[in-house]
Amino acid sequence: MNRLGMVIAKKNIPRAVDRNKIKRVMREVFRNQPSSPIDTCLDIVLLVQGRIPKDTFGSLHQRLELQLKQLLKKANAVRERDANAQTSN
């Protein structure tokens, strides 16, 4: 079971409406992510650094979805590598 945490500083995203929108979109992306064939137990932390232009909120869902897929793919590759190393010993 993967877990998600989010850190969105008021300094970076001053409006609460925008911070909440980012959180809603990320939760939706995380929830709709298909389960991976290898059972992962990850603690994923989203840390927003810098401002997000208002015109990119439409593509925010696609950008976060792509980043999450890449992260899970990398985590599965590391997990497989570690499993292969343990079986060879």
C-alpha positions in Angstrom: 0.0 0.0 0.0 1.5 3.3 -1.1 1.0 6.5 1.0 0.9 10.1 -0.1 2.0 13.2 1.7 2.0 16.8 0.4 3.9 19.9 1.4 2.8 23.0 -0.3 4.2 26.1 1.4 2.1 29.3 1.7 5.3 31.2 0.6 5.3 29.3 -2.7 1.6 29.2 -3.4 0.0 32.2 -1.5 -3.6 31.5 -2.3 -5.3 28.7 -0.3 -7.6 28.0 -3.3 -4.6 27.2 -5.4 -2.9 25.1 -2.8 -6.1 23.1 -2.3 -6.5 22.6 -6.0 -3.0 21.2 -6.3 -3.8 18.8 -3.4 -7.1 17.7 -5.0 -5.5 17.0 -8.3 -2.6 15.1 -6.8 -5.0 13.0 -4.7 -7.0 12.2 -7.8 -3.9 11.2 -9.8 -2.7 9.1 -6.9 -6.0 7.4 -6.4 -6.6 6.6 -10.1 -3.1 5.1 -10.5 -3.4 1.5 -11.4 -1.8 -0.9 -9.0 1.5 -2.1 -10.1 2.2 -5.8 -10.6 4.9 -5.7 -7.9 3.4 -4.8 -4.6 5.2 -1.6 -3.5 5.0 0.0 -0.2 6.1 3.6 -0.8 5.8 6.8 1.1 5.5 9.4 -1.6 5.9 13.1 -0.6 5.0 15.8 -3.0 7.0 19.0 -2.3 6.0 22.0 -4.3 9.0 24.4 -4.8 8.3 27.6 -6.6 5.2 29.0 -8.2 2.9 27.3 -10.6 1.6 29.6 -13.4 -2.2 29.8 -13.5 -2.4 28.8 -17.1 -0.8 25.4 -16.4 -3.5 24.3 -14.0 -5.2 22.6 -16.9 -2.1 20.5 -17.7 -1.3 19.9 -14.0 -3.1 16.6 -14.0 -1.1 15.3 -16.9 2.2 16.5 -15.5 1.6 15.0 -12.1 0.3 11.7 -13.6 3.5 11.4 -15.7 5.8 12.2 -12.8 4.0 9.6 -10.6 4.2 6.9 -13.3 8.0 7.6 -13.7 8.5 7.4 -9.9 6.6 4.1 -9.6 8.4 2.6 -12.6 11.8 3.6 -11.0 10.7 2.2 -7.6 9.7 -1.1 -9.2 13.0 -1.4 -11.1 14.9 -0.8 -7.8 12.8 -3.4 -6.0 13.3 -6.0 -8.8 17.1 -5.3 -8.7 17.2 -5.8 -4.9 15.1 -9.0 -5.1 17.4 -10.4 -7.8 20.5 -9.5 -5.7 19.0 -11.3 -2.7 18.2 -14.5 -4.6 21.7 -14.7 -6.1 23.3 -14.6 -2.6 
